[in-house]
Structures are given as structure tokens and as C-alpha cells.
């Protein structure tokens, strides 16, 4: 039999085959384009689709185009608030909605990366100072940081020597000034030895790297951080002209106007007593300002009401959500109540600041309440956090601090400006002599002009 010879393929036939395949694929593409010409989804539908994705995915999609970046940053980053449990060495988060699954009494929390564990020094003082637009303001000793838990952004933004002092109690907050497009830290400091440190309120500007003392005709009864509602930072305080102590004087809700750097007052509801209300805490529920107040704060058997301001700035919109008059759940001034948010079934979560803090869930239907167990039960801070992809402007403070050239300006109440400079790495911040300050400002401006 005659064996068949293996034929060697002709290169010209291969080339012809590739051309035929190319024409075929091109025809398929043109057919698809002709069947679905210029498919454009309405923006609302695109927003609805993107809003169902995780923030990690959205962060990657911002690189697609400028239009996608703008759309995602402005309309797709809104999420249901989560609750953060933060200590010196670890942090957890959970959604209030998860508590309604199978009537859970414990929190199903996930671990959150804490970047300050990499700081190579012993942490003496640690505190969360405020929350705004998904950013957390915190201080470690005298250093002030901004942290976004959703993007792991963590940056040293400024320093303030008084924060190192263990004798100072701090009422604080973080707010955003839209006119100057910058974040500001607001601190009310009161020293345990009034003759030594006194009481004052300072506003920290990350842009100008300065702390400015502002007028504050109030007394603060607590050391909590204030919530952000309608873009404003809120505290409650007593007027300084009240002769009663700061704890038992009637309280007034105030807010910080970030554009004018001054405090203004919020309309209050009709008080329980004749003189005014004693407040237990401020919080946010569905974007509305809410407060808790007591009819007899010095008594273990006092009654507590939780109210919500349904229309911001309108006095008549204050509405009582629920009241607590249970002997098993006693309230004192050392056990303030801070509303955290709603569960999916409408229960209200309340943080009780007592022995590290714990959480209770209040049912508005049957007026019952129960304690919610949290992992390891002891946390320095239990706060509400809105996830976002915001990265604040960096003004190179951390780099200047590493080089040993960082300075900040401190405006005293006597209209005297002091330039503060650190005395060596890890040293204390000290004010420069007035003449040295002038020379330093001139040298700094000359260096900036030379670099430009």
C-alpha cells in the first residue's frame, strides 16, 4: 500500500484563513453595534447600580474617567451608618441593621485595620475627637490625625502641645468649611486645676497650620465629641452667667458656624421643668438632630426622654420618640445617653457612657429595651461612622514634622501670636521668642519664594 504523505501547509493559505476570520469577527462586531447603537442608561439607574457595590469597588471605578470619578464621589458613596468600636490597639465595626437578624443580642462585628499600631512610640494619650464626612479626627499625645477607615487613609495633620497634658479634659469635634474647602478641628479644653490651665476653645486650621482661641460664653458639662447635623458641629452647654454648677444649670444646644468661626444657638423644645432641661447626650437619627434629657439627673430613679428634631432649626419640630422610666435602667450625670441610630426594624440604639460604654436597643412599639453585647465589652469609643471615599487635602505637615521644620501658629486670647516649634525629635513644642518668630516668618517666606 502506498502511504499518504504529510502535506506541509502553505503559508499563503494560513494568511488567507486569518483574513477570513478577521472579516468574520468584524462582521459580528458591526452587527452587535448595529443591534445596540449608543446604549445610554439614565443617570439615576447608573447611580442605583453603583450604590449596590462595595466602597472598595467604587474606589477602583473612579479611575475609569473624570465623569465616573465625579459621579461616584458625589452621588454613590452614601451608605447606612455603621457603628465603630475603637480602642488603643484594635477596632471593630457593625451595622445596626444586623441586630434584627434572628433577634440577636450580640453584635456581629468585623475587624477594622488600625494604622496607628505602626507608630514606633509608646501611646500615652489616645482619643477620637470627632467625625465628619467619613473622616475621623483623633489625637495621639500632642499629634492630631485624620483617618478614613474605609480607605485606610491615615495622616498626621497638625499638633497641639496642650493635648499632651493629662490634666486637660476635652470636648471636641470635626467640621467642614465649604467656603475655604478645609476641615477644622474644634476643641474645648478645661484643666482640672483651673488656675493652671483655665478653660478655652480653640479652632485648628489644617490649611494655615494654626490654632485660634475664640469667644465662648458657655460652660461645658461633659467631655464628649459633638455630632454633625446639617453640616454643623453640635454641643450642649450652660451659660457662664448661671450661678448654679455646670452640671445642674439648664443646658442649651449650640452649633459651630465653620464659616464665621463662632457658636450659635439651636431652638430648644418646651422644657420639662420651669428653668430648662438638663441634657444627657446628643446624637443623630436618620440625619436628624436628637437629644436625651432627664427630669431629675441627680437621682438614680430619674426619667429620661429621647427627642428628635424632624426639621432642622424649627423649634416646633421637636418630637418625643420614647421615654425611659425603668428602675433597672438608672441614669446619672456620669452615665449619659447618646443616640446612635436605628436598626432595620426601627429599634433605637443608645450608647450609655458608663465603665467603658455599652449599647442598649429600645423598641418603640412595646417600650422594652435590652442590652447589646459587644466583643470584649471594653472600648474607649463607640461612635457612629458614615463610610466615604473622601481623602482630605494634605498640607505636608507630616513630612515637615519628620524633617524637624514643622511649626504651628497659636493665637492667644490677648491677640498675641506665638509660633510653636518642636525641640528635637520627640521633644516638646515650645514658643519661639517674639523676635525669633518674626525672623522665622521672614525666613520661611523667603524659602517658599525661592522654592517657587
PAGUMAR-863508 format. One record per residue (C-alpha): residue in three letters; x, y, z. Coordinates in pm, whole numbers, padded with zeros to 5 digits, always signed. Example, Ala and Ser with C-alpha at 12.3 -4.5 7.8 and 13.67 -1.06 7.14 Angstrom:
<rs>
Ala+01230-00450+00780;Ser+01367-00106+00714;
</rs>
This chain:
<rs>
Unk+00000+00000+00000;Unk+00110+00347-00070;Unk+00149+00563+00236;Unk-00006+00909+00234;Unk+00245+01183+00255;Unk+00205+01455+00523;Unk+00126+01774+00346;Unk+00310+02090+00452;Unk+00058+02377+00498;Unk+00101+02660+00255;Unk+00182+02989+00442;Unk-00033+03173+00188;Unk-00337+02964+00282;Unk-00279+03039+00654;Unk-00271+03410+00581;Unk-00590+03385+00378;Unk-00762+03198+00665;Unk-00665+03467+00915;Unk-00805+03735+00685;Unk-01134+03544+00650;Unk-01160+03509+01030;Unk-01085+03877+01076;Unk-01357+03976+00831;Unk-01599+03740+01007;Unk-01523+03884+01355;Unk-01554+04236+01215;Unk-01895+04148+01076;Unk-02002+04015+01417;Unk-01885+04337+01584;Unk-02062+04556+01335;Unk-02380+04351+01382;Unk-02363+04396+01759;Unk-02308+04768+01721;Unk-02596+04794+01478;Unk-02825+04600+01712;Unk-02737+04808+02021;Unk-02640+05154+01898;Unk-02535+05407+02167;Unk-02684+05236+02471;Unk-02709+05507+02742;Unk-02863+05435+03083;Unk-03030+05714+03279;Unk-02800+05853+03546;Unk-03038+05755+03828;Unk-03021+05390+03719;Unk-02640+05404+03699;Unk-02631+05553+04049;Unk-02863+05278+04176;Unk-02638+05007+04028;Unk-02316+05160+04160;Unk-02465+05221+04505;Unk-02505+04845+04549;Unk-02129+04791+04516;Unk-01876+04797+04794;Unk-01671+05109+04854;Unk-01360+04917+04755;Unk-01506+04850+04409;Unk-01621+05210+04376;Unk-01273+05332+04462;Unk-01135+05134+04165;Unk-01408+05261+03931;Unk-01318+05623+04000;Unk-01017+05564+03774;Unk-01234+05492+03468;Unk-01287+05857+03374;Unk-01336+06203+03519;Unk-01712+06167+03474;Unk-01720+05840+03669;Unk-01498+05986+03939;Unk-01730+06286+03981;Unk-02046+06073+03974;Unk-01918+05821+04228;Unk-01772+06082+04463;Unk-02084+06299+04464;Unk-02374+06053+04446;Unk-02270+05693+04505;Unk-02085+05689+04835;Unk-02383+05723+05068;Unk-02415+05423+05297;Unk-02617+05334+05603;Unk-02416+05446+05907;Unk-02209+05185+06085;Unk-02104+05177+06448;Unk-01731+05173+06525;Unk-01585+05024+06843;Unk-01236+05166+06888;Unk-00968+05107+07148;Unk-00596+05185+07160;Unk-00497+04868+06979;Unk-00796+04746+06778;Unk-01124+04845+06616;Unk-01444+04674+06502;Unk-01749+04785+06304;Unk-02105+04659+06270;Unk-02426+04763+06102;Unk-02723+04841+06329;Unk-02941+04652+06079;Unk-02759+04327+06159;Unk-02908+04324+06510;Unk-03254+04240+06374;Unk-03145+03907+06229;Unk-03280+03630+06448;Unk-03331+03882+06732;Unk-02959+03892+06806;Unk-02848+04017+07143;Unk-02483+04024+07047;Unk-02303+04227+06782;Unk-02165+04052+06473;Unk-01868+04286+06426;Unk-01589+04275+06170;Unk-01235+04380+06238;Unk-01113+04718+06109;Unk-00749+04786+06027;Unk-00591+05030+06276;Unk-00294+05212+06117;Unk-00163+05368+06438;Unk-00031+05032+06554;Unk+00269+05102+06328;Unk+00365+05416+06518;Unk+00700+05347+06678;Unk+00642+05507+07015;Unk+00452+05444+07335;Unk+00100+05588+07312;Unk+00026+05782+07628;Unk-00292+05970+07539;Unk-00534+05842+07274;Unk-00875+05982+07186;Unk-01123+06006+06899;Unk-01211+06374+06875;Unk-01476+06389+06603;Unk-01631+06250+06286;Unk-01733+06429+05965;Unk-01794+06307+05607;Unk-01646+05965+05683;Unk-01329+06110+05836;Unk-01233+06060+06200;Unk-01035+06319+06393;Unk-00810+06169+06658;Unk-00509+06258+06864;Unk-00218+06052+06990;Unk-00042+06251+07258;Unk+00002+06601+07106;Unk-00031+06488+06741;Unk-00361+06531+06555;Unk-00455+06283+06278;Unk-00728+06234+06019;Unk-00831+05874+05949;Unk-01071+05728+05692;Unk-01143+05366+05796;Unk-01298+05294+05453;Unk-00986+05383+05253;Unk-00717+05331+05524;Unk-00612+05696+05480;Unk-00422+05798+05794;Unk-00221+06117+05813;Unk-00076+06343+06077;Unk-00227+06687+06010;Unk-00124+06912+06299;Unk-00002+06919+06659;Unk-00118+07092+06977;Unk+00102+07076+07285;Unk-00186+07108+07535;Unk-00327+06773+07421;Unk-00027+06601+07579;Unk-00128+06729+07926;Unk-00320+06463+08120;Unk-00491+06736+08323;Unk-00699+06867+08032;Unk-01048+06738+07962;Unk-01158+06783+07602;Unk-01495+06838+07433;Unk-01430+06819+07062;Unk-01547+06788+06706;Unk-01451+06790+06338;Unk-01631+07008+06082;Unk-01600+07110+05718;Unk-01581+07470+05599;Unk-01720+07472+05243;Unk-01616+07833+05177;Unk-01245+07757+05223;Unk-01272+07386+05135;Unk-01096+07269+05450;Unk-01159+07063+05762;Unk-01131+07225+06104;Unk-01078+07078+06449;Unk-01272+07240+06734;Unk-01152+07174+07090;Unk-01287+07296+07423;Unk-01023+07237+07690;Unk-01075+07262+08065;Unk-00796+07188+08309;Unk-00859+07003+08633;Unk-00663+07282+08803;Unk-00839+07597+08675;Unk-00570+07835+08799;Unk-00312+07642+08597;Unk-00476+07588+08260;Unk-00821+07751+08270;Unk-01094+07692+08011;Unk-01086+07793+07646;Unk-01199+07690+07297;Unk-00960+07672+07002;Unk-01018+07616+06631;Unk-00747+07429+06442;Unk-00696+07504+06072;Unk-00505+07236+05880;Unk-00456+07473+05588;Unk-00296+07759+05784;Unk-00145+07525+06048;Unk-00277+07736+06331;Unk-00487+07724+06648;Unk-00707+08024+06724;Unk-00878+08092+07057;Unk-01238+08205+07003;Unk-01501+08361+07228;Unk-01707+08102+07416;Unk-01959+08236+07672;Unk-02061+07887+07789;Unk-01964+07611+08031;Unk-01943+07252+07910;Unk-02067+06974+08142;Unk-01916+06679+07952;Unk-01610+06571+07756;Unk-01788+06407+07462;Unk-01741+06481+07095;Unk-02026+06654+06914;Unk-02234+06517+06624;Unk-02257+06674+06278;Unk-02609+06766+06158;Unk-02688+06991+05862;Unk-02313+07040+05822;Unk-02277+07188+06171;Unk-02096+07062+06481;Unk-02322+07048+06791;Unk-02254+07057+07165;Unk-02471+07129+07467;Unk-02361+07374+07735;Unk-02470+07615+08010;Unk-02441+07992+08006;Unk-02149+08124+08209;Unk-02368+08376+08391;Unk-02564+08093+08556;Unk-02481+08078+08927;Unk-02559+07706+08956;Unk-02292+07446+08872;Unk-02232+07349+08511;Unk-02391+07008+08571;Unk-02724+07123+08709;Unk-02766+07451+08518;Unk-03016+07437+08228;Unk-02849+07329+07907;Unk-02861+07492+07565;Unk-02775+07315+07236;Unk-02520+07518+07040;Unk-02361+07470+06698;Unk-02033+07587+06549;Unk-02054+07806+06238;Unk-01743+07695+06048;Unk-01758+07991+05808;Unk-01764+08254+06086;Unk-01569+08055+06349;Unk-01829+08121+06618;Unk-02102+07937+06809;Unk-02476+07995+06769;Unk-02779+07851+06949;Unk-03030+07590+06831;Unk-03402+07639+06918;Unk-03490+07421+07217;Unk-03815+07229+07281;Unk-04051+07309+07565;Unk-03859+07207+07879;Unk-03973+06952+08134;Unk-03909+07186+08425;Unk-03962+07557+08468;Unk-03595+07656+08447;Unk-03494+07444+08149;Unk-03373+07099+08052;Unk-03073+06902+08177;Unk-02941+06712+07874;Unk-02784+06369+07880;Unk-02644+06349+07528;Unk-02672+06445+07160;Unk-02687+06219+06857;Unk-02814+06172+06503;Unk-03105+05955+06385;Unk-03172+05938+06010;Unk-02988+06265+05960;Unk-03191+06446+06227;Unk-03055+06601+06547;Unk-03172+06421+06859;Unk-03113+06458+07230;Unk-03182+06284+07558;Unk-03291+06480+07867;Unk-03360+06397+08230;Unk-03623+06527+08471;Unk-03401+06466+08776;Unk-03037+06400+08681;Unk-02911+06370+09038;Unk-03146+06081+09117;Unk-03087+05716+09029;Unk-03459+05683+08951;Unk-03484+05973+08707;Unk-03694+05958+08391;Unk-03524+06010+08055;Unk-03682+06128+07730;Unk-03530+06098+07383;Unk-03641+06367+07137;Unk-03575+06421+06765;Unk-03574+06747+06567;Unk-03751+06641+06246;Unk-03691+06975+06069;Unk-03355+07131+06144;Unk-03374+07471+06310;Unk-03752+07458+06365;Unk-03847+07463+06732;Unk-04194+07313+06679;Unk-04046+07006+06503;Unk-03903+06861+06828;Unk-04085+06529+06889;Unk-04057+06283+07178;Unk-03953+05941+07047;Unk-03973+05748+07374;Unk-03926+05780+07747;Unk-03745+05552+07993;Unk-03869+05515+08348;Unk-03734+05175+08446;Unk-03565+05129+08783;Unk-03339+04866+08630;Unk-03201+05125+08392;Unk-03090+05413+08611;Unk-02940+05736+08483;Unk-02695+05977+08641;Unk-02478+06257+08510;Unk-02191+06008+08494;Unk-02397+05778+08269;Unk-02502+05997+07972;Unk-02709+05862+07683;Unk-02610+05914+07319;Unk-02847+05803+07036;Unk-02656+05602+06773;Unk-02910+05501+06508;Unk-03198+05278+06403;Unk-03199+04905+06347;Unk-03379+04773+06039;Unk-03695+04707+06245;Unk-03698+05057+06391;Unk-03536+04996+06729;Unk-03321+05281+06856;Unk-02963+05210+06963;Unk-02840+05417+07258;Unk-02483+05435+07382;Unk-02451+05451+07760;Unk-02121+05607+07870;Unk-02055+05405+08179;Unk-01748+05193+08260;Unk-01614+05199+07907;Unk-01957+05227+07745;Unk-02222+04981+07634;Unk-02523+04976+07399;Unk-02894+04927+07458;Unk-03169+04874+07197;Unk-03506+05041+07262;Unk-03824+04911+07099;Unk-04061+05200+07023;Unk-04360+04963+06992;Unk-04367+04779+07323;Unk-04138+05028+07511;Unk-03896+04749+07604;Unk-03518+04770+07595;Unk-03229+04525+07616;Unk-02854+04538+07646;Unk-02647+04454+07336;Unk-02329+04256+07392;Unk-02020+04380+07210;Unk-01690+04190+07165;Unk-01451+04222+07458;Unk-01702+04471+07609;Unk-01448+04746+07684;Unk-01387+05022+07433;Unk-01271+05377+07467;Unk-01502+05497+07191;Unk-01835+05381+07047;Unk-01922+05615+06761;Unk-02141+05635+06451;Unk-01948+05644+06124;Unk-02065+05716+05769;Unk-01846+05541+05511;Unk-01700+05756+05234;Unk-01417+05773+04981;Unk-01309+06123+05083;Unk-00937+06194+05103;Unk-00870+06534+05260;Unk-00615+06779+05125;Unk-00268+06709+05260;Unk-00072+07018+05363;Unk+00256+06826+05417;Unk+00254+06859+05795;Unk+00375+06503+05850;Unk+00668+06548+05610;Unk+00767+06876+05775;Unk+00748+06713+06117;Unk+00981+06432+06006;Unk+01231+06688+05879;Unk+01211+06884+06204;Unk+01088+07204+06037;Unk+00717+07187+06127;Unk+00569+07487+06310;Unk+00219+07596+06403;Unk+00079+07933+06500;Unk-00109+07974+06827;Unk-00334+08281+06862;Unk-00383+08361+07231;Unk-00682+08537+07383;Unk-00467+08852+07411;Unk-00430+08874+07033;Unk-00068+08766+07054;Unk+00057+08517+06802;Unk+00312+08257+06904;Unk+00500+08030+06667;Unk+00543+07684+06816;Unk+00838+07465+06719;Unk+00933+07122+06846;Unk+01256+07096+07041;Unk+01412+06800+06862;Unk+01256+06470+06759;Unk+01014+06354+07025;Unk+01060+06676+07221;Unk+00807+06925+07349;Unk+00659+07207+07146;Unk+00787+07543+07267;Unk+00711+07900+07165;Unk+00981+08095+06988;Unk+01090+08437+07114;Unk+00894+08724+06954;Unk+01195+08849+06756;Unk+01287+08496+06663;Unk+00928+08442+06550;Unk+00947+08742+06319;Unk+01280+08626+06177;Unk+01144+08274+06138;Unk+00840+08401+05946;Unk+01066+08606+05715;Unk+01296+08308+05657;Unk+01003+08078+05589;Unk+00851+08319+05335;Unk+01189+08358+05163;Unk+01232+07982+05143;Unk+00886+07944+04993;Unk+00954+08215+04733;Unk+01289+08052+04644;Unk+01129+07712+04601;Unk+00867+07861+04369;
</rs>
